[in-house]
């Protein structure tokens, strides 16, 4: 995930990203990932599930 300079930043699995932090990117992990657009009190929340590589059907 990459924060593109949102005023309140982005939280990825509890890690703050943004132009006022040291990091603008975070890797998603296998399993459930929580993304919050804005500060910790923001109602804009997403759950992104990444399956293990062996569970991905490529053909």
N, C-alpha and C positions, 0 to 999 in steps of 0.2 A: 504494500500500500504506500501511496505517496500523498502527502499533504501539499497542495498547490498554493499555499499561502492564505488559507482561510483565517479570518481575524481571530477566531477562538481556537484554531488548531483542530487536530483530530486525535482521538484516542484509539489505539489498536491494542487489544488485549491488555488494557490498563497503561500502556506506554504512550506518553504524549509526544505528538509530532507537530511540527509547525515552524514558522519562520522565526519565532522567538525562543526556540529550543535548539539543542545541538543536533537533532535528527529530523530529517524530513521524510524518511522512508522506514518501513518495518516489513519484515517478511511474515507472511501468513504461515501458520503451522498446520500440520496434518491434524484434522479434527475440527472442533468448533473455534471460531474466531469472532470476537466481539469488536465491532467498529462503531465508534460514537463520533458523529460529525458535530463538532463544537466542543464546548466544555463538558465536564463530568455530569452536569445537570441537564444537558440537552436531551430533548425527547426524540431526536433523530438517531436511531440505533439500528444496526444491522447485525445479523448473525450470518457468517459465511462459513460453510462447511467444506473442507478440503478432504477428499477421500484418499486413503493410502494408494500408492502407485499401482499396487497389484489389483485394486478394485476398479481401475479405469479401463473401460472397453474401448480399444483403439481401432476396432475393425469389425 
